[in-house]
Structure formats: C-alpha cells, structure tokens
Amino acid sequence: MENPTRTAQFLAMMEERRRDLRERHARVLPPKTTFTWEIGCGHGHFLTAYAQAHPQEICIGVDIVSDRIERAVKKRDRAKLANLHFIHAEARLFLETLPPDTTFSRLFVLFPDPWPKARHHKHRIMQPDFLADAAKRAGEGARLYFRTDFTPYYTDTKGVFESHPDWTLLSVEGAPGNETWPYERETVFQSRAAAYHSLVAGLKSRPAIV
Ligand SMILES: C[S@@+](CC[C@H](N)C(=O)[O-])C[C@H]1O[C@@H](n2cnc3c(N)ncnc32)[C@H](O)[C@@H]1O
C-alpha cells in the first residue's frame, strides 16, 4: 500500500533534483545551444577524447553514478577542456530539465546497461518513450549512435527504431550504404568486449548532415 509520507518525500526529492539540474544547465548551456551528449559516460574516456578532437562543440556526459562523474571531472580538468562538462544525472531527468531552446546534434549511447532479464527490460534506456522525448530535443540532422556487446539488446533496439515514428535507421550491421561514425575511441566496456554491435539513427523527415 502507498505510504503518503514517503510518496511526498520522494516527490519533493525529485523536484529538488530538477531544480539543481536546471541551475546546472543554466551554467553550461548558453541560450539556443546545440551540444553533443553522451549517456552513461562512466569515467569519461570517450567524451574527453571526443571533446579534445571537437573543440568547437559543447560536450556533456551524464552518468547516474556520482563517483564515476567525479573521476570524469578530474579527467576533464587535467585535459583543461572548457567545452566539456560531466553531470551527475539520470538521463531522462537531464533531458526533461534542459532549457526549452537547447538541442543536441549527436547522442552517444555506448554499452548501456543491458538489463538482460525480460522483466527488467523496462529499465533499458533505449525505449520508444525515451526516444520520443529525445527526438523533441534533437536538432536538424541530429544523429544517435548506439553500441552494445549484448546481441539481444542490439536486436531489440534495432526493432524499436524500425517501428519508431520519429527516428529512422541510417546504419545497421550488414546493410549497404551505412553511415560511418564521426569519431572512434575505445570505451572501457568496449575494451572488455569480445565483439559488439553498432547502429546509427537520425530523425525522420529532416535533412541529413552533409
Ligand atoms: C555498462 S556501463 C558503460 C560505461 C561506458 N559507456 C563504457 O562503454 O565503458 C553503463 C553506464 O551507464 C550508466 N547509467 C545507467 N543507467 C543510466 C541512466 N539512466 N542515466 C545515466 N547513466 C546511466 C551507469 O552508471 C554506467 O556508468
């Protein structure tokens, strides 16, 4: 049975997190900004290297585990990268609290938690509702880059894109004319994987990046 006090405490805590994130966004995202986003950045290996190679882009990595973000921030500080930010946040809450005029141009989701058991699939980030919300913040020509070493997650995610009203697949394994990735840097989980699968998606009915 629902405990009204605990529910109220939970709602208050979520509201405080939203407030914190909005303040955080305001510090790093000037009005009408387009940024490059990584979900589940871990210790920040990929995005630090990416931001170094793309100094003109604002890059933001988010992770739900605070000590991973602390290590990522140290990495960023050592590299003295003013265009790179790591934020301790759950991906959906981060998205929900973005300023209204902010969009992303590239979204990297690299080796997200696979949640292998069917009853846990609801925890996966690559779900139709999350992708619908992300599409609202995807700028013109935006791309989503997904990579996993868990074959069923790859197959399920491909299926989600195939029937999604907002996204279309631009690169899948074994298909001709695949779009290449703009940047490669091995992540920690990638270095441990015997093999992995990748796909690229873009918004439907929007022009491609040339
Ligand atoms: C399997 S690790 C992969 C880390 C890194 N991308 C790599 O390839 O080495 C998945 C990461 O996603 C983070 N994560 C899981 N769910 C998340 C969510 N909903 N929002 C943000 N980060 C999340 C975890 O804390 C973890 O650091």
The ligand as a Gaussian input file, in Angstrom:
#p B3LYP/6-31G(d) Opt

LIG

0 1
 C       27.930000      -0.602000     -18.763000
 S       28.419000       0.997000     -18.270000
 C       29.214000       1.647000     -19.758000
 C       30.111000       2.825000     -19.474000
 C       30.812000       3.410000     -20.723000
 N       29.837000       3.971000     -21.641000
 C       31.658000       2.382000     -21.408000
 O       31.319000       1.989000     -22.540000
 O       32.693000       1.986000     -20.842000
 C       26.868000       1.866000     -18.287000
 C       26.929000       3.214000     -17.613000
 O       25.653000       3.849000     -17.741000
 C       25.310000       4.462000     -16.503000
 N       23.836000       4.558000     -16.463000
 C       22.965000       3.538000     -16.359000
 N       21.705000       3.988000     -16.437000
 C       21.781000       5.337000     -16.597000
 C       20.809000       6.367000     -16.722000
 N       19.501000       6.086000     -16.716000
 N       21.238000       7.644000     -16.855000
 C       22.560000       7.928000     -16.864000
 N       23.529000       6.980000     -16.741000
 C       23.148000       5.707000     -16.607000
 C       25.927000       3.532000     -15.461000
 O       26.112000       4.156000     -14.226000
 C       27.243000       3.136000     -16.144000
 O       28.291000       4.043000     -15.832000

